[in-house]
Amino acid sequence: MHTKAAPSRALLQGRGVSPLIEAYLELHHLKHLFRQGWLRVGIPRETCESVAEHSYFVAMLCLFLADGHFPEADATKLVRMALLHDVGEARAGDITPHDGVSREEKLRREREAVEHLFAPLPRGADYLALWEEYERGTSLEARLVRQVDRLEMGLQATVYEHQGAGDLSQFFASVRRALEAPEFQALLAELETLRPRD
């Protein structure tokens, strides 16, 4: 896994600290963990987004979309789920479909990571349940966050194309396949009009 720095959890070195500090140092690694798919297509490290940056924008988009397009969704649940959806990557890494890791193995690694991260926290079981709900896609909120996760990738791809990254159509194809809600499909169609033209 390509990162900006080593995981901050090394600071712990077997010391007993509060669960909050331990969780922070574990999750701090997400600030340094590059989104590996972007590196694979040649996005330079100096402009490559981190997993933390991606998660932040997924959460922001969920907030705005809940308020503007999906009033029937629980906005607080959407944002909480968005903030939690990639936390397993702090230990498991940002595994892409090109890494040769099965979906089942990826899920196993991430589940092990989130169980470790959430267990010592006061509401750890609630966080784990929310993460599992996202993974299963069993609620309206989970299905929306999964789509926003992909939509954010399309938005980032548009930015990278304008920064000279070349044709990132493969990412737009992935986004297109994941979007079910007409509201998201309309946003993607609008986004496509912003892509650079040769």
Summary of the structure (lengths in Angstrom):
residues: 198
radius of gyration: 17.1
end to end distance: 33.4
largest distance: 57.0
contacts: 582
relative contact order: 0.12
helix: 67%
strand: 2%
